[in-house]
Amino acid sequence: MTKTAVVAGGGIAGTVAAIALHDAGFAPVIHEAHDRGADERGAFLTVAVNGLAALRTLGLDPALVFAAGFATPTMALRNSAGRELARLPLGDPDPDGTTTTTIRRAELYLALRGEAERRGIPLVYGKRLTGITRSAAGVTVRFADGSTAGGDLLVGADGLHSRTRTALDPAAPAPRYLGLLNAGGFTTGPVAAALRPARGVMQMAFGRRAFFGWATAPDDSVWWFANPSRRHPAEADEWTPASWRAELLELFAGDAVPAAELIRASDEIVGPWNTWDLPRVPVWRDDRTILIGDAAHAVSPSSGQGASMAIEDAVTLGRCLRARSDIAGALADYERLRRDRVEKVVAYGRRSGSTKTAGPVGAVFRDALTPLVMRLLYRKGDPQAWITSYRIG
């Protein structure tokens, strides 16, 4: 008899998990909290080569899934005066040329959900999990609209503020604010050559009051993000679109990078939203329930690994469940294979994010030391290779 799975969350982790479970012989159903057509949180994201390689193990061609994106294999770091401090690889390309790729979040969701639909995996919208009930026969999930769903397995892929996590362990830690806001945007169309970097390079700059990143898309528009530092999380509706644009322009006034010009050239600005990660989550599973992706180990955006970790999780879960019929044993195998790696990546991302908020004195030391430190770190190869060269065996 085919085993069934309830997947809570229709983002990257949940959708890829459903595909992996389907390949493992399960009948998964994805339950997404938001309504169909709801705006996806965030502007764009970058998926590193380790995440793309994991997708390929499911028979998914990254070139097709990421057809709406573009390659960004290199990062350039600059200071507020525009001086380049370092130029670094974002992971070595695979032999077939697959490399780190940037894509709009909504486009990636659309591509992954389209693949799930082609495989006959149902996706139900407006299903926000509120509780779970376990029994020897399986697990029953309750939703905010009063409905329920049952299965042999519950996959909690419901993100940073996971209801599955707290249902599994009421003492689970809460997300931890990282002292940064996040915003992003896209220029309305092509911009002057002086404002756009060479294709394939994700430019990042330590502004005097905020961090800024920007990259050139194939149509010569520019995609950008901003990370203002802020001691306390932002409240909902704290800014209007006009006042937030004015806030960003003020933050980058006087910096010798094209942040202000690109912000002015963008009709719509996404954000702001708060940046979080998670302290160590002690409980990932019971005999019928497993947490994956941000629900288990939210990673700072500074790591560049949030999406890739979610994909690795999903693929590994499918492999563990395919390898043994005992669900509880398979979930234990999954945690053994994943916990150490993702906790190291979370720690790395938190350290990287802290450099965005250096004060004036710290910025002087950072700008002076970064070129030397990077030369030393990369003298014997990429020090981040342990992250990006990882492949699911």
C-alpha positions in Angstrom: 0.0 0.0 0.0 1.3 3.4 -1.0 2.4 5.6 2.0 1.0 9.1 2.2 2.7 12.3 3.3 1.4 15.7 4.3 3.8 18.4 3.3 3.3 21.7 5.3 4.6 24.5 3.2 4.7 25.1 -0.6 8.0 27.0 -0.8 11.3 25.6 -2.0 11.8 23.0 0.8 8.2 21.8 0.7 7.9 21.5 -3.1 11.3 19.8 -3.6 10.5 17.5 -0.7 7.2 16.5 -2.3 9.0 15.7 -5.6 11.6 13.7 -3.7 9.0 11.8 -1.7 7.0 11.1 -4.9 10.2 9.6 -6.4 10.6 7.5 -3.2 7.1 5.9 -3.7 5.1 8.2 -1.4 1.9 10.0 -2.3 2.5 13.5 -1.0 0.1 16.4 -0.9 1.5 20.0 -0.4 -0.5 22.3 1.9 0.5 26.0 1.4 -0.6 28.5 4.0 -1.0 31.4 1.6 -3.7 31.8 -1.0 -3.0 31.1 -4.6 -1.5 34.1 -6.3 -0.3 35.7 -3.0 2.9 37.7 -3.4 6.0 35.7 -2.6 8.1 37.2 0.2 11.4 38.5 -1.0 12.7 39.9 -4.3 15.2 37.4 -5.6 17.6 34.7 -4.3 20.8 33.0 -5.3 21.1 29.2 -5.4 24.7 27.9 -5.2 26.1 25.0 -7.2 25.5 22.5 -4.4 21.8 23.2 -4.4 21.6 22.9 -8.2 23.5 19.6 -8.1 21.0 18.3 -5.6 18.1 19.2 -7.9 19.7 17.2 -10.7 19.6 14.0 -8.6 15.8 14.3 -8.9 15.9 14.3 -12.7 15.4 18.1 -12.7 17.6 20.0 -15.2 18.8 23.2 -13.5 18.9 25.0 -16.8 15.2 24.5 -17.3 14.2 25.1 -13.6 16.2 28.3 -13.6 15.5 29.4 -17.1 14.2 32.7 -15.8 17.4 33.3 -13.8 21.0 34.1 -14.7 24.5 33.0 -13.7 26.3 34.8 -11.0 29.5 32.8 -10.4 31.5 35.7 -9.0 31.2 38.2 -6.1 33.0 41.6 -5.9 33.2 43.3 -2.5 33.5 47.1 -2.5 33.7 49.8 0.2 31.5 53.0 0.3 34.1 54.8 -1.8 33.6 52.3 -4.6 37.0 50.7 -4.2 37.0 47.0 -4.9 38.3 45.1 -1.8 38.1 41.6 -3.2 36.7 39.5 -6.0 35.7 35.9 -5.0 34.2 32.9 -6.7 30.8 31.8 -5.6 31.6 28.1 -5.8 33.4 26.3 -8.6 31.1 25.4 -11.6 30.2 21.8 -12.3 31.9 20.1 -15.2 28.8 20.8 -17.4 29.1 24.5 -16.7 26.3 24.7 -14.1 27.1 27.6 -11.8 25.6 29.7 -9.0 22.4 31.2 -10.3 20.2 34.2 -9.3 16.5 34.1 -9.9 13.3 35.9 -8.7 11.8 34.0 -5.9 8.4 33.9 -7.5 9.8 32.5 -10.7 11.6 29.7 -8.9 8.4 28.8 -7.0 6.5 28.8 -10.3 9.0 26.4 -11.9 9.1 24.0 -9.0 5.4 23.9 -8.5 5.0 23.3 -12.2 7.3 20.3 -11.9 5.2 19.0 -9.0 2.0 19.4 -11.0 3.5 17.5 -13.9 4.2 14.6 -11.6 0.6 14.6 -10.3 1.4 16.0 -6.8 -1.6 18.0 -5.5 -1.0 21.5 -4.0 -3.7 22.9 -1.8 -3.7 26.6 -0.9 -5.0 28.5 2.2 -4.0 25.7 4.6 -2.2 27.1 7.6 -1.2 24.4 10.1 -2.4 24.9 13.7 -1.8 21.6 15.3 -1.0 17.9 14.9 -2.2 14.7 16.5 0.0 11.5 16.4 -1.1 7.9 16.6 0.4 4.5 15.9 -1.4 4.7 12.5 0.0 8.0 11.4 -0.4 11.8 11.9 -3.3 14.1 11.5 -2.8 17.8 10.8 -5.3 20.5 11.7 -5.6 23.7 9.7 -6.8 27.2 10.5 -9.9 26.8 8.2 -11.1 23.9 10.4 -10.1 21.1 7.9 -7.7 18.2 8.6 -5.4 16.0 6.6 -3.9 12.7 7.5 -0.9 10.7 6.4 1.9 8.3 7.3 4.3 11.2 7.5 4.3 15.0 8.1 7.0 17.1 6.6 7.3 20.5 8.3 8.6 22.8 5.6 6.6 25.8 6.8 9.5 28.2 7.2 11.1 30.3 9.8 7.9 30.8 11.9 7.0 27.1 11.6 3.8 25.9 13.4 5.1 22.4 12.9 8.2 23.1 14.9 6.2 24.4 17.9 3.6 21.6 17.6 6.5 19.1 17.6 8.2 20.8 20.6 6.4 23.6 22.5 9.8 24.6 24.0 11.4 25.0 20.5 13.5 28.2 20.2 12.1 31.3 18.5 13.7 33.0 15.5 16.6 35.3 16.4 16.7 38.8 14.9 20.1 39.6 13.2 20.1 43.3 13.4 19.4 43.8 9.7 16.5 44.8 7.5 16.2 43.5 4.0 14.8 45.2 0.9 15.1 44.6 -2.8 14.0 45.8 -6.2 14.4 45.7 -10.0 15.0 48.6 -12.2 12.1 49.3 -14.5 14.2 48.5 -17.6 17.8 48.7 -18.9 20.0 51.2 -17.2 23.0 53.2 -18.3 26.2 51.1 -18.7 27.9 53.1 -16.0 25.3 51.9 -13.4 25.4 48.2 -14.2 28.2 45.7 -13.5 29.5 43.2 -15.9 27.2 40.2 -16.2 28.0 37.3 -14.0 29.2 39.4 -11.1 27.2 40.0 -8.0 28.5 43.3 -6.7 28.3 44.0 -3.0 29.3 47.2 -1.2 29.7 48.1 2.5 28.0 51.5 2.4 28.6 53.9 5.3 25.1 53.2 6.7 23.8 50.1 4.9 25.0 47.2 2.8 24.0 47.0 -0.9 24.2 44.4 -3.6 23.4 44.5 -7.3 23.7 42.4 -10.5 22.9 42.9 -14.2 20.2 40.7 -15.6 20.3 39.5 -19.3 17.9 42.3 -20.4 20.4 44.9 -18.9 18.0 45.8 -16.0 19.6 45.6 -12.6 18.4 43.5 -9.6 19.4 44.9 -6.2 19.1 44.4 -2.5 19.8 46.5 0.6 20.6 45.6 4.2 20.2 48.5 6.5 21.3 47.8 10.1 18.7 48.4 12.8 18.8 47.6 16.4 15.2 46.5 16.7 12.9 44.6 14.2 10.7 46.7 12.0 7.0 46.8 12.7 4.4 46.1 10.0 3.3 49.2 8.2 6.1 51.3 9.8 6.8 52.9 6.4 4.7 53.7 3.4 6.3 52.8 0.0 7.2 56.5 -0.5 8.7 56.9 3.0 10.7 53.6 2.6 12.1 54.7 -0.7 13.1 58.0 0.9 14.7 56.2 3.8 16.8 54.1 1.5 17.9 57.1 -0.6 19.0 58.8 2.6 21.0 55.7 3.8 23.0 55.6 0.6 23.4 59.4 0.0 27.1 60.2 -0.4 28.2 56.6 -1.1 30.2 56.2 -4.3 28.3 53.2 -5.5 25.1 53.4 -7.7 22.7 52.4 -5.0 20.7 55.7 -5.0 20.5 55.8 -8.8 19.3 52.2 -9.0 16.7 52.8 -6.3 15.3 55.8 -8.2 15.2 53.7 -11.4 13.0 51.1 -9.7 9.2 51.5 -9.8 8.5 49.0 -7.0 10.6 48.2 -4.0 10.0 45.0 -2.0 10.3 45.2 1.7 11.4 46.0 4.2 11.4 42.7 6.1 13.4 41.6 9.1 16.4 39.2 8.8 16.3 36.2 11.2 18.0 33.0 11.8 17.3 30.2 14.3 19.3 29.1 17.4 19.9 25.4 17.4 16.6 23.5 17.2 17.0 20.5 19.6 14.0 18.6 18.2 13.7 18.0 14.5 11.5 14.9 14.5 9.4 12.2 16.1 8.4 8.9 14.6 6.1 10.5 12.1 7.1 14.2 11.7 10.3 15.8 10.4 11.4 19.5 10.0 13.3 20.6 7.0 14.5 23.9 5.5 14.0 27.1 7.5 11.7 25.3 9.9 14.7 23.4 11.3 17.7 25.7 10.6 17.0 29.1 9.1 20.2 30.4 7.6 21.3 34.1 7.4 21.1 35.4 3.8 24.8 36.3 4.2 25.6 32.6 3.8 24.1 32.5 0.3 22.9 29.0 1.2 19.3 29.2 2.4 17.8 27.8 -0.8 20.6 25.3 -1.3 20.3 23.9 2.2 16.5 23.5 1.7 17.0 21.6 -1.5 19.7 19.4 0.0 17.4 18.7 2.9 14.5 17.7 0.6 16.6 15.4 -1.6 18.3 13.7 1.4 14.9 13.1 3.1 13.6 11.4 -0.1 16.7 9.2 -0.2 16.5 8.1 3.4 12.8 7.2 3.0 13.5 5.3 -0.2 16.3 3.3 1.5 14.2 1.9 4.3 10.6 1.1 4.9 10.7 2.1 8.6 9.7 5.8 8.6 11.0 6.5 12.1 14.4 4.9 11.3 14.6 6.9 8.0 13.9 10.2 9.8 16.7 9.3 12.3 19.0 8.7 9.3 18.1 12.0 7.8 18.9 13.9 11.0 22.2 12.1 11.3 23.1 13.1 7.8 22.0 16.7 7.9 22.3 18.2 11.4 26.1 18.8 11.6 26.3 20.3 8.1 23.5 22.7 8.4 24.5 23.9 11.9 27.9 24.7 10.6 26.4 26.7 7.7 24.1 28.6 10.1 27.2 29.6 12.2 29.1 30.6 9.1 26.2 32.8 7.9 25.8 34.5 11.2 29.6 35.4 11.2 29.4 36.7 7.7 26.3 38.8 8.4 28.0 40.6 11.3 30.5 42.3 9.0 27.6 44.3 7.4 27.0 46.2 10.5 30.5 47.5 11.4 30.6 51.0 12.8 32.9 53.8 11.4 36.0 52.6 13.2 35.3 49.0 12.4 34.7 49.9 8.7 38.2 51.4 8.5 39.8 48.2 9.8 37.5 46.1 7.6 38.4 48.0 4.5 42.1 47.9 5.3 42.3 44.3 6.2 39.8 42.6 3.8 42.1 42.5 0.7 44.9 40.9 2.8 42.7 38.5 4.6 41.0 37.4 1.4 44.4 36.8 -0.3 45.5 34.7 2.7 42.2 32.7 2.8 42.2 31.9 -0.9 45.9 31.2 -1.1 45.3 27.4 -1.0 41.9 27.4 -2.7 38.3 28.4 -1.9 37.8 28.3 1.9 34.1 27.9 1.3 34.6 24.8 -0.8 33.3 22.6 2.1 29.9 24.3 1.5 29.6 24.5 -2.3 31.5 21.4 -3.3 29.3 19.2 -1.2 27.3 16.6 -3.2 24.6 14.2 -2.0 26.1 10.7 -2.3 
